[in-house]
Amino acid sequence: MRRQTAMNRDWIATARTLSAALPYLQRYTGAIVVIKFGGHAMGDDAEMESFARDVVLMRQVGVNPVIVHGGGPMINEMLAKLGVVSEFVKGKRVTDAATVEVVEMVLSGRVNKRIAQAINDQGGKAVGLSGKDAGLIVCDQADPSLGFVGAPTEVNPEVLHQLFAAGMIPVVAPLGAGRAGETFNINGDTAAGAIAAALKADRLLLLTDVSGVKDASGRVMTELTPDNIREMTASGVIAGGMIPKTETALSAIEGGVRAVVILDGRAPNACLLELFTDHGAGSLIRAPRP
């Protein structure tokens, strides 16, 4: 009898959670949410399954999610297996012709299809593609010393809108086409930001292996403005690997994204907590409200 009572309490708590989520479900109906998926969760089957289930739920309640993924560890693993030796310039890998072939194979093949399959296994309709498909991302060379590393210059999101209309979930590998037909590798955060800006997305969620943007005392900042980001970067509070993520956030907001959230992808149901609860799950960055 005690067990039955405990279960009933859990059911009531679940019902309350669903009821409290109603305003947020209504708020995001029809919204476009771009999610940069990477980090620890990509290499863990259970976390991949949980992420995929959350994405399917988002689509089920009317959100239009777009998944943009990385794959650095998988690329490194394959390069090592194939005996491809990389050069580095200022700590960054030079993506030569041999390397970019491996990058495309891993990102568009192994990683992209694994994520799409995980979503399909949960009842969604995911379609895997790369920035090279349907002219989605056109690139210029970011830095001649780094080889085939691209900077997005044009994003043509028509194919994504068509997939939304068909009830599909796009899963995008961060590759782009050059003007002469070259293949360029694009930083995953950069690709996600460019796609979000082209879609004028309601949210860009950057999943990381940290809890968010922290202040000088190590406390996670739950909401920041672009000016806050610039000040914290100038003072050295924002440093290291957080700099490119906040730079992506600023570029996305300038491009028309309503808000960017840097959140911990290791937290269970992080995307759902961010979108459908009143406390969120990371650091939200947006321009001040008028």
LOTIMI-209875 format. One record per residue (C-alpha): x, y, z; residue number from 1; residue in one letter. Coordinates in steps of 0.2 Angstrom, whole numbers. Example, Ala and Ser with C-alpha at 12.3 -4.5 7.8 and 13.67 -1.06 7.14 Angstrom:
2
SITE/u/v/w/i/aa
SITE/62/-22/39/1/A
SITE/68/-5/36/2/S
//
This chain:
290
SITE/u/v/w/i/aa
SITE/0/0/0/1/M
SITE/14/12/4/2/R
SITE/22/8/-13/3/R
SITE/5/12/-22/4/Q
SITE/4/29/-12/5/T
SITE/22/34/-18/6/A
SITE/18/30/-36/7/M
SITE/3/40/-35/8/N
SITE/13/55/-28/9/R
SITE/25/53/-43/10/D
SITE/10/53/-55/11/W
SITE/3/69/-47/12/I
SITE/20/77/-49/13/A
SITE/21/72/-67/14/T
SITE/4/79/-71/15/A
SITE/9/96/-62/16/R
SITE/24/97/-72/17/T
SITE/15/94/-88/18/L
SITE/2/107/-83/19/S
SITE/15/120/-79/20/A
SITE/23/117/-96/21/A
SITE/7/122/-105/22/L
SITE/12/141/-108/23/P
SITE/29/136/-114/24/Y
SITE/22/123/-126/25/L
SITE/10/136/-133/26/Q
SITE/25/149/-134/27/R
SITE/35/137/-145/28/Y
SITE/22/130/-156/29/T
SITE/29/134/-174/30/G
SITE/45/140/-167/31/A
SITE/62/136/-175/32/I
SITE/75/129/-163/33/V
SITE/93/126/-169/34/V
SITE/102/114/-158/35/I
SITE/121/112/-159/36/K
SITE/124/94/-153/37/F
SITE/141/88/-148/38/G
SITE/152/84/-133/39/G
SITE/151/69/-121/40/H
SITE/133/65/-126/41/A
SITE/138/61/-144/42/M
SITE/148/46/-138/43/G
SITE/136/39/-125/44/D
SITE/122/28/-132/45/D
SITE/111/31/-117/46/A
SITE/113/50/-118/47/E
SITE/111/49/-137/48/M
SITE/94/40/-135/49/E
SITE/88/53/-122/50/S
SITE/93/67/-133/51/F
SITE/84/59/-148/52/A
SITE/68/56/-138/53/R
SITE/68/75/-132/54/D
SITE/70/80/-150/55/V
SITE/55/69/-156/56/V
SITE/45/76/-141/57/L
SITE/49/94/-147/58/M
SITE/43/90/-164/59/R
SITE/28/82/-158/60/Q
SITE/22/97/-149/61/V
SITE/25/109/-164/62/G
SITE/43/115/-162/63/V
SITE/54/114/-178/64/N
SITE/71/108/-172/65/P
SITE/86/108/-183/66/V
SITE/101/97/-176/67/I
SITE/119/103/-181/68/V
SITE/132/91/-175/69/H
SITE/151/91/-173/70/G
SITE/162/75/-172/71/G
SITE/180/80/-168/72/G
SITE/184/64/-158/73/P
SITE/177/53/-171/74/M
SITE/187/62/-185/75/I
SITE/203/60/-174/76/N
SITE/200/42/-172/77/E
SITE/197/39/-190/78/M
SITE/213/49/-195/79/L
SITE/223/38/-183/80/A
SITE/216/22/-190/81/K
SITE/220/27/-208/82/L
SITE/237/34/-203/83/G
SITE/234/51/-209/84/V
SITE/246/63/-201/85/V
SITE/240/80/-198/86/S
SITE/250/96/-197/87/E
SITE/245/110/-184/88/F
SITE/247/129/-185/89/V
SITE/245/138/-169/90/K
SITE/237/123/-161/91/G
SITE/224/121/-175/92/K
SITE/223/106/-187/93/R
SITE/228/110/-205/94/V
SITE/214/102/-215/95/T
SITE/223/97/-231/96/D
SITE/215/87/-246/97/A
SITE/217/70/-238/98/A
SITE/210/76/-221/99/T
SITE/195/84/-228/100/V
SITE/190/68/-237/101/E
SITE/191/59/-220/102/V
SITE/181/73/-212/103/V
SITE/167/72/-224/104/E
SITE/167/53/-223/105/M
SITE/165/54/-204/106/V
SITE/153/68/-202/107/L
SITE/142/65/-217/108/S
SITE/142/46/-215/109/G
SITE/145/39/-197/110/R
SITE/141/53/-186/111/V
SITE/126/61/-196/112/N
SITE/117/44/-199/113/K
SITE/120/39/-181/114/R
SITE/110/54/-175/115/I
SITE/97/53/-188/116/A
SITE/94/34/-184/117/Q
SITE/93/38/-165/118/A
SITE/79/50/-169/119/I
SITE/70/38/-181/120/N
SITE/71/25/-168/121/D
SITE/61/36/-156/122/Q
SITE/48/38/-168/123/G
SITE/54/54/-177/124/G
SITE/57/57/-195/125/K
SITE/75/63/-196/126/A
SITE/84/67/-213/127/V
SITE/103/68/-213/128/G
SITE/111/80/-224/129/L
SITE/126/92/-225/130/S
SITE/129/110/-229/131/G
SITE/134/104/-246/132/K
SITE/116/98/-250/133/D
SITE/104/109/-260/134/A
SITE/117/124/-258/135/G
SITE/113/125/-239/136/L
SITE/130/133/-235/137/I
SITE/142/141/-246/138/V
SITE/159/145/-239/139/C
SITE/175/155/-242/140/D
SITE/192/149/-235/141/Q
SITE/193/154/-217/142/A
SITE/212/155/-216/143/D
SITE/224/149/-230/144/P
SITE/236/142/-218/145/S
SITE/223/130/-211/146/L
SITE/218/123/-228/147/G
SITE/200/117/-231/148/F
SITE/192/126/-216/149/V
SITE/177/136/-221/150/G
SITE/169/152/-216/151/A
SITE/150/152/-221/152/P
SITE/146/167/-232/153/T
SITE/129/161/-239/154/E
SITE/116/150/-231/155/V
SITE/101/145/-241/156/N
SITE/88/137/-229/157/P
SITE/75/133/-242/158/E
SITE/78/115/-240/159/V
SITE/76/116/-221/160/L
SITE/59/125/-223/161/H
SITE/53/111/-235/162/Q
SITE/58/98/-222/163/L
SITE/49/107/-208/164/F
SITE/33/107/-219/165/A
SITE/34/89/-222/166/A
SITE/36/85/-203/167/G
SITE/54/81/-205/168/M
SITE/69/84/-193/169/I
SITE/84/90/-202/170/P
SITE/101/84/-195/171/V
SITE/115/94/-203/172/V
SITE/134/89/-204/173/A
SITE/145/105/-203/174/P
SITE/152/105/-221/175/L
SITE/150/118/-234/176/G
SITE/154/120/-253/177/A
SITE/166/132/-260/178/G
SITE/163/143/-275/179/R
SITE/174/131/-285/180/A
SITE/166/115/-279/181/G
SITE/178/112/-265/182/E
SITE/173/104/-248/183/T
SITE/175/114/-233/184/F
SITE/175/108/-215/185/N
SITE/166/121/-204/186/I
SITE/167/123/-185/187/N
SITE/151/115/-178/188/G
SITE/146/130/-167/189/D
SITE/149/142/-182/190/T
SITE/138/132/-194/191/A
SITE/124/131/-181/192/A
SITE/125/150/-178/193/G
SITE/125/153/-197/194/A
SITE/110/142/-200/195/I
SITE/101/149/-185/196/A
SITE/103/167/-192/197/A
SITE/97/162/-209/198/A
SITE/82/154/-202/199/L
SITE/79/169/-190/200/K
SITE/77/155/-177/201/A
SITE/68/158/-160/202/D
SITE/82/149/-151/203/R
SITE/100/143/-154/204/L
SITE/105/130/-141/205/L
SITE/123/127/-139/206/L
SITE/125/110/-130/207/L
SITE/142/109/-121/208/T
SITE/151/100/-107/209/D
SITE/150/114/-95/210/V
SITE/136/121/-86/211/S
SITE/136/138/-94/212/G
SITE/144/155/-94/213/V
SITE/152/159/-77/214/K
SITE/156/175/-69/215/D
SITE/173/179/-60/216/A
SITE/167/169/-44/217/S
SITE/163/154/-54/218/G
SITE/144/156/-53/219/R
SITE/134/152/-69/220/V
SITE/125/167/-76/221/M
SITE/108/163/-81/222/T
SITE/105/178/-92/223/E
SITE/117/190/-101/224/L
SITE/116/203/-114/225/T
SITE/129/205/-128/226/P
SITE/137/220/-119/227/D
SITE/139/208/-104/228/N
SITE/148/196/-115/229/I
SITE/159/209/-123/230/R
SITE/164/216/-105/231/E
SITE/167/198/-98/232/M
SITE/178/194/-113/233/T
SITE/188/210/-112/234/A
SITE/191/207/-94/235/S
SITE/197/189/-96/236/G
SITE/182/181/-87/237/V
SITE/176/173/-102/238/I
SITE/192/164/-109/239/A
SITE/198/148/-118/240/G
SITE/185/137/-126/241/G
SITE/170/148/-121/242/M
SITE/176/162/-132/243/I
SITE/171/154/-149/244/P
SITE/154/149/-141/245/K
SITE/150/167/-135/246/T
SITE/157/174/-152/247/E
SITE/144/162/-161/248/T
SITE/131/168/-149/249/A
SITE/134/187/-153/250/L
SITE/135/183/-172/251/S
SITE/119/174/-171/252/A
SITE/109/187/-162/253/I
SITE/116/201/-174/254/E
SITE/110/190/-188/255/G
SITE/92/189/-181/256/G
SITE/91/175/-169/257/V
SITE/80/180/-154/258/R
SITE/91/172/-141/259/A
SITE/105/159/-138/260/V
SITE/107/147/-124/261/V
SITE/124/139/-119/262/I
SITE/119/124/-108/263/L
SITE/126/108/-102/264/D
SITE/122/94/-113/265/G
SITE/127/81/-100/266/R
SITE/111/86/-90/267/A
SITE/96/75/-92/268/P
SITE/83/82/-104/269/N
SITE/93/99/-105/270/A
SITE/84/105/-120/271/C
SITE/67/102/-113/272/L
SITE/71/110/-96/273/L
SITE/77/125/-106/274/E
SITE/62/127/-117/275/L
SITE/47/121/-107/276/F
SITE/51/126/-89/277/T
SITE/52/143/-80/278/D
SITE/70/141/-74/279/H
SITE/79/135/-90/280/G
SITE/95/125/-90/281/A
SITE/110/136/-95/282/G
SITE/115/154/-99/283/S
SITE/103/164/-110/284/L
SITE/110/177/-121/285/I
SITE/99/190/-129/286/R
SITE/98/209/-133/287/A
SITE/90/219/-119/288/P
SITE/71/221/-121/289/R
SITE/65/238/-126/290/P
//
